[in-house]
């Protein structure tokens, strides 16, 4: 302590103590808003997950304080509800948005594993606030497992912390694993299972078709994991029982879903060209880790595969001018070629793609080419086109015309400076997938993990057929390839709910054979879903449970409309797709690029936050859309408070900052692209 001495007017000596900076900091920390509760409840019904996050905060200070609620959600998920409960409740309702709020739309699940949802509000002194967020997603099967990830990042020790996940799978749960808490979503190749067990205090109860997992650490247990609060992902991996036939088909209340994931089939031969960016920007760790990953991948090729390698910068460097068989000598020579690639020059993306496509087309055109082989390009780059053709639309057109739907292009964007939108459209238009590899993590493991998903093609040219007189509005039914460990999902509506049985037919190519599978599925009054015993239910206090198959169909349909919108270059077609996606998203309460949240004041202040939640924040997919009945004022009376709460919300994809998607604030929030969003009167509806 520093001592200050001075005299008062009467000559008395006064000694004062100057409080050091560390103590002042501690004093401020003592009055930091306290998180009294952080809880997440998920209900997974037939791979479709309903998740609700609840967070309660207490302002212990003698003055008003701003508090931020932050949650990482899967980028493939749709937010369906958000509510802030203060002394006067504040809610959100969905309305159409005239333009994508963050500019050109990028499918976030291919760019980054998560999005960050943020909301902040000023809590009056000695008062409480509660945040409620709901979202939905269809779990994807990768490497033979479904993975449900819950972000547990309260950023402080929470008075009560819990994660509860209920899984109901009518076909039966074949395997279930709860992983240790992960600080990162990039978990390597996925080839080895993590056997260190679930986090402390995790309880698992399971039977043939139902599992309940509860993670409920005490404050002491939280502190042992991390002194300043848990910071990680709670991850559940599981798979379901499946037969050898046409797949798992479920029907409920006029909707059906068809899961097709055959196994124990001989792999198809691969014709693969690896295209590696060796421009100057790849210098250092990026190129070294990428080379190491390709060394591993080359060793993984099968004897019946054919391959070649292209390095590109300002020049296109082709290893062999034709595809060659996989032999130990050829693999060794390929590794030597990759090893000697050095970073220099610019980035000729168009030229590299054209050369790779030409190699594959020439090979397939030969008389001795395999009839049922699968042609793939694995394209890795860390930058934007700077040499040769640099116009994005021209590159896309050139690639599409050269590939002619016969070659699947899998793109990997390395680092944060890559033109990810170009890579994404290249894959979307050419039956491939896209991944982003992050420099700050193990890029080699990420690349190997991505390759593992596509290393074993089992079927090609898959077509799923249902009678036109029985099924309408089916999602995509044509698929270029099926890779081992993945899953094909088709959903649709039944024309006649009294239909006794549904005829299903699947045709596909496997090796030298043409596969035809047929079956008649009983439709009767069966029921899947509903709330499993002890589950919170995805709809909170709603009287009627949602139809999970209807939600799943809506989810897939909106995703496919957005993909088509992204690929289309025709103005009228884009507008038609936008309107269809927007109308369905609004009716199902999905927050997506063509919808926005608006301020809703459900009623006068309630006596407690618990009451406010029951009235204002019915969680899950409750179809409360009465607010859309007109373009007038928002429903509900004004808050009876001297001053309205100041609330602001943003949602960013990956590491993008400042991309405001939705917000509650009487002032305007300005996004990264300059888009202004105000939340008073609804506008533009």
N, C-alpha and C positions, 0 to 999 in steps of 0.2 A: 504494500500500500504506500501511496505517496501522502505525506502529511503537509497540510497547508495551515499556517498560523497567522492570525490577524487579530486586531482589537476592535471591540464594538465602541459606540459613541461614549459609553460610560467608562472605558478603559479596561474592561474585562478582556482577558485573553481567550480567544476562541480557536479551538483546534478542529479542522475539518479533514475528512478523509476523502481522497479522490479514488473512486472505484475503478480498478483496472479494467482494461478492455475485456479480458477473459471472463471476469465476473459479470460485466454488463451483458456479454453474450449469453452466459448461462441464465441470467435473469430473463432475457428475451425468450430463450428456449423453454423456460418453465411455463411461459404463457402461450406457447405455440398451440394451435388448435389440436385437440386430442381426438384421435380416432378411437371411438368406443366400440365400433364393430366393423368388420370387413368380412362379408360372406358371399360365397358363390354357390349357386345351386344349378345343376344341369340335369336334364332328363333326356336321355338318348333313346329314341324309339325307332327301331329298324334303320339304324345309321344316321338318323336325322336328330340333331341336337338342339334343344331349347335351353338357353342359359340366361340366368338372371343374377346380376351383381347388386349387392346392397352395401352401402357404405354410410356410416353415421359419424358425424363430427360434433364436437363440443368446443365452443369458444370460451375458454376459462379467463380470458383477459378482461380488463376493465374498459376496453375500447373495442369498437367494431373491428373485425379482421376479415381479410379475404382468404378463402380456402380454395384449394384446387383438388378436384377429383380427376384422377387419371387412370385409364385402363387400357391395356393392350388387348386387342381382340383379333381373332384370325382374320386375315385380309379377305378370305373368301366368304365371311359371314355378312349377313344383313342385320343392321340394327332395326329393331321393331318397336322399341319404346324407350323413352328417357324421361325421368321425372326428378325434379328437385323439390323436396319438401322443406319449407321454412314455416314461420308462423302463419303465413298465407301460402297455400300450396301453389306450386308452379309445375306445369306439365308440358308435354310436347305433343303436337299433332302433325300429321303428315299432309303435305300438299304438293301439287305438281311444281316443278322448277322448270323454267323455260329453257335453260341451257345447263350443261354440266357445270356445277359450281366451281370446279377446280380446273377448268379449261379442258383440253383434249383428254378424253377418257382413257385411262390405262387400267387394264384388268389387274387389280392389286395382288391377287393371290399368286400371279406369276412374277411379280416384281419383288415381293418381300413377304415373309411369312406372317407379318402382323401389320395392323394399323393402330394408331394411338388415338384414343378418344379422350379429350380433355374438356372439363367444365369447371368454371370457377364462380364462386358466389361470395358475397360479403355476408358474414354471420354477425348479427348484433351481439353485443357484450353479454356474456353469461347465457347465451342461447345455443340452440342446437340446429343442425341441418342434416338432411338425409338425401343421398343420391341413389337412384335406382335405374339400372341400365339392363335392357334385355336384347339379346341377339340370337340368331338362328343360323345354322349351317348344316350342309350335308357332308359327312365325314368321307374323305377319299381313302381308298385302299391303295397302299403303297408298300411294296416289298412284303406282301402277304399280311399286312396288319392295318387296322383302322387306328387312327391316333386322335385322341381328344386332348387338347392343350388348354389349361386354365392359367392365365397370368396371375401370379400372387406377388404383387409389388405394392404393398401398402405404404412403403417408405417410412414407416415408423412401427414401433411395437403396438399392436392393436389389442384393445381390451378383450375382445372376443374375435377370433379368427377361425373361419371354417370354410372348407370346400366339400361339397357333397355332390356326388355324381351317381345317378341311377341309370342303369343300362337295361333295356328290355329288348331282347332279340328273339322273336318267335321261332326262328330256325335253330336256336341253341347257341350258346357261347362256347366256342372250341378252346380258346386260350385267353388269358387275361393277365396283364402285367402292369404294375404301377412302378414307374421309374423314380429314381432319386430326383430331387429338385435340380433343374437345369437353369443355368444363368443365360444360356443362348439357345435359340431354336435350331441352330445349325449343328446337328448331332452326328456329323461324320457320315461314314458310308452306310451305316445301318447293318453291316454284315455281322457284327458281334453284338449280342444282347448284353445290356448292362445288368449284371447280376448282384449289384450291391444293395438291392432291396428298396422298398418305398421309404419315404420320409418318416421320421419318428411320429408316433401318435396316429398313424394311418390304420384304419380298421376296414377290412374287406369281408363282406358277406355275399355269398354267391350260391346259386343253384344252377340248374340246366339252362334256364332262359333269362334269369334276372341276376343282376349284380348291383350291390350298393357299396360305394367306396366313400369313406368319410375321413377327411384330414382335418384335425381339430387340435392344433398345438396350443398349449398354454403360453402365457407371456414368457415364462422361464424357458420353455422349449423354443419359442421364437428367438429369444436372445441367444440361445446356444447356436442356432442356425446362422443368425446374423445379428450383431448388436444393435444395429439401427433399423431393424425390421427385415423380414424375408424379402429377397429379391430373386425371383426365379419362376420357372414354369412347372406346374403340377401336371404330369403327363401320364395318360392312361393309354395303353396299347392293347387291342384285343382283336380277335377274329371270330368268325361264326362258322357253324357247321354248314357244309354245302355238299350236295350230291354230285354225281358224275354227269347228270343229264343236262337239261336245257337251262337250268338255273333256278333261282328262288323267285317265285311270283306271288305277290301279296295283293289282295283286293279288299277295299273298304269303302263303303258308302259312295260308290260311283267312280272311284279312282283306283288305279292300279300302279304298281311299281315292279319292274323286272330287273333283278340283279343277275348278271351273267359273268361268272368267273371260273371257266373250266381249268382243270389241272391235269397233270400226268399225261400231257401231250408231248410228242417229240418237237423240239425247237425247230423253227424255220431257219434256213441259212440267211445270213446277213451279208449284204453288200454295203460296206460302210467306208466313207471318206472322212477322215479327220482334218478339219481346216483350222489352223492355229495362227492367230494374229502374232506376228513377230515385229511389229512396229516399235519405234523408239519408246513409246509410252509403256511398253510391257517390261521395261528394264527392271531388274532386281527380283524381289520376292515373287511378284506375280508370275513371271515367266518361269522361274525355277520351280514353283509349286505346280504350275500347270504341266510342265514337262514331267515331273515326278508322277503326277496322276496319270498322264498318258502312258508312261512306262507300265504302270500297273494294269491299265485297261488293255494294252496290246497283249499282255500275257493272258488276259481273260478271254481273248477271241477263241472261237472253236475251229477245229480243222476244216469244217465245211464252209466257213465264212471266207469272204474276199475283202481286201482292204487296200487303201492307199492313203497318202498323207500329203497335205498341201500347207506350206507356210506362206504367209502373205504379209507384205508391208506396202511399199510403193511398187514392188515387183511381186509377181506370182511365182512361187518356187514349188514346182511339182516334183515330188520324190520319184514316182513312176508314172509314165503316161498311160498306164492301164492298171486295173485292179489285179492283185496277185493273191495266190492262196496263202493261208496261214500255215507257216512252217516255222520251226525254231530258228532257222537261218534268216528267214524274211522278217520275223519279229525282231531279231537282233539287229539287222540292218536298219529297220525302221526306227529303233531306239537310237541308233548312232546318228541317223539323219536328224531326228528331233533334237538330240543333244547339241548338234552343231548349229542349230538355228540361233542367230544372234539378233538382238533388238536394234532396228535401224529403220529410218524412213517413215512414211505416212501409212495410211490405211485405205487400201483399195478393196472395199467389201464387195462391190458389184463384180469386179474381175475374179475374185476368189470364188464366189458362188457360181459364176458361170463355168469356170474350169471344173469345179467339183461336180456340177450337174452333168457336164459333158462326159466326164469319166464314167459316171454311172449309166448314162444313156447308152454310151458306146458298149459297155459291158453287157447290159441287158439285151441289146440288139444282136449280140453274137448268138450263133446257133447253139452253143454249148452252155448258155446261161440257164440257171435253174428256173423252172417254170414258176415255182411258188416262193421264190426268195423275196426278201424285203430289202428295199434300198433306202439307206439312211445317210444323212449328212449331219455330223456333229460339229457345229460351228462355234468357235470361241474367239471373243474379241473383248477389248477393254475400252474401245473408243467409238468415234463417229467416222463416217466416210469422209476422207479428206483428199483422196487421190482418185483419178478416173471419174466415174459417174458418182456424183455426190447428192443428187436429187432423190429424196426418199421415195417418192411415188414412182419414179422411173426404175429404181432398184427393185421395188416390189413387183412392178409389171414385168420387168425382164426375168425375174426369178420365177414368177408364176407361169409365164409363157414357156420357159425352158423346162421346168419340172413337170408340167402338164398333169399334176395330180398323182404322178407315179413315184415321186420321191418325197420322203418325209424329212423335214429340216428341223433339227433340234438345236436351239441356240442357247448359248451360255454367255451372259454379260458379266464381265469381271470388273469389280470396282464400282465407283460412284459416278464416273464421267461417261459411262457407256450410253449410247443412244438406245435405251431400252425399248422405247416405243417401236422403233424400227425392227428390233429383234423379235419383239412380241408379234408384230404383224407378219413377219416372215414365217414364224412358226404357225400362227393361226391359219394363214392362207395355204400352208403346205403340210398339213396334218401332223404337226409336231408339237413340242412343248418348249417352254422357256424357263430358265432359272437365272437368278442373279447370284453370283458368288461374291462374297464380301472379303475385302483384303485383310481386314483386321482379324479375321478368323482363319481357320485352317482351310484355305482354298482348295488344296488337293483333296482332302476328305470330302468336301462338298461336291466337287466334280465327280469323284468316284461314286458317291451316293446317287447322284443324278444318273450316271451311266448304269448303275445297278438296276434302276427302274426300267430301262429299255434294253438291257443286255440279252433278254430271252424272249423274242417274239414267238408266239405259239400259233396264232391265226392271222390271216390277212383277208381283206375284202369281206368283212362281216356285215351281214344284213339281217335285221330283225323285223319280221312281218307279223301283223295282226290283221284280221278281217276288217276291211274298211267299213262294213256295215255294223261292226261291233265297237270299234275304237275311234275316237276323235281326239284332236289336239295332242297327239303323241309327241314327245320330245324326240331328239335326233335318233334315227334308227340305222344309219349307215356309219360304219367305223372302218378306217383303213387297216388298223392293226390292233391286235390284243397282245399285251405283254404280260408274261408270267408275274403273278403277285399283284396285279391291278384288278380293276373291275369295270364292266360296262353296265351303266344304269339307264334304263328307259322308263319313263312314267307317262301316263295318259289318263284320259277320261273314258268311261264306258258310255256308249250311246243309250243302252237300255240297262237300267239298274236291276231288272228282273232276269237278266241273262243267266242261264244255267251254267254255261261253261265258256271259257275263252280259248280259242285256238291260237297257238303260238308256234312260229316256225323260224328257225335260225339257220342261215346258210353261211358258209365260210370256207376258206382254203387253208389246208394244213399240209405242209410238205408236198407230196405228190398227189394228195387226195382232195376231193371236194366233199365237205362235210355238210350233211343236212340233218337237223334235229327238229322233231315235231312233237307236240303234246297238246292235250286239252286240259285246261286248268279249271277245276270246279270254282264257281264264283260265289255260290250260296251266301247266306247272311253271316259271314264270318267277321270276326272283329280282331284286329291287331291294335296294339296301342292302348290308350287309356292310361290312367295313372297307375304305375306299379305300386305295390304296398309301401307306404312310408315315404313316397316321393313327394316333392313339393308341388308337382303338376306344373306344366309350362304356362298355365294361364292364371296362376294365382287364385283369386277368389271367384273366377268366372264359373257360371253354373254348368256350362257345356264344354267338354274337352274338345280341343281342335282335332281335326282329322290329320294325322301326321303325313299320310300319303298325299293329301291335298296340298299341304304346306311344301312337301318335297317336290311335287309337280310344279308348283308355282316358282319355287326356288330355281329349279333347273331351267324352266321356261324363260325366266328373266335373265339368267346367266347366258343362255343361248341367244336371246335377242340382243343383249349387249355385245356379245362376240360378233354377231352378224353386223351390228351397227358399226363396230370398230373396223370391220373388213370392208364395208361398202364404200364405194367412191361415187355413188349415184345420189344426188341431192334428194330426189323424191323418195327413193328407197330408204335412205337414212331417216328421213322425217317419218315415214310410215313405221319403221322399226322403233324409233324413239317414242312415238305415240302409244304403240302396243306395249312396250316395256314400261312406260310411265303409268298407263292405266292399270296394268296388272300389279305393279309395285304399290301404287296408292291403295288399291283394293285389299292388298295383303299386308299393308303397313311395313314395307321394306324401304329403308333408307338407302338410296342408290343415286347415281349421278343425275337422274332426271326427277328426283323428288327432294323435298327439303322439309325441315322441321320448322314449325311456327309456334309462337307462344300460345299456350292454353292456360286459362285460369279456371280450374274446375269448380270452384265454389269459395264460400267465405272461409276464413281461417278456422282450423279445427283445434280441438283441445290438445292434441298430441301428434307427434310425428307418425306414430303407429296408425292413428285414425286417418291422417292425411294419406298415408300410403294405401290404405284400404279403399279410399274414395278416388284418389287422383292418379294412382300409379299402378293400376291393374297390369300386372306384368305379363309378358308373353304375347302371343299373337291375337290379342283381343281385337276384333274388327270394329273399333270405335272410330267411325268416320263421319259422325254427324256434323263435325265441324266443316265438312266440305259441301254443305248444302247450299252455300251461296258465297258471294264474294264480299260479304259484309264484315261486321266486327267479329272478333274471336268470341267463342261462347263463354258464358259464365260472367258473374259480377266482378267488378274491380276489387283488387286487394284492399282490405280495410287497414292500411298501414300508413303511417306518416310519410314514408318514402319507400318506393318499390325496390325490391332486391336487385342488385346489379349482377347479372349473370352473363357469362360468355362461354361459348362452346366452340371447340375446333376438333377436327379429325384429320390426321395426317397419315399418309401411307409411307411406310418405311421410315426413312430419315428426313423426309421432306418437311420443312418447317413452314409454319404460317399459312397452311392451306386450309382456310376456314370453310367448313362444309355447312355447319348449322350453328346457330347461336341464339341466345336470348339476351338482348341488351337494348335499352332504349336508344343508345347511341348506335352508330353503324360499325360493324366489323369489316375490315378491308382485308381480303385474301391476297395470296401471293401474286395472282394474276390481276389484281386490282378490282376483283369482283366484290361488290358491296352487298351485304346481306343485312337487312333490318328486320326487326321482329316486333313491330307494332301491328298495324293493320295488314292483313294478307293482301298481297299485291300480285297482279298478273295472273290471277286464277280465272 
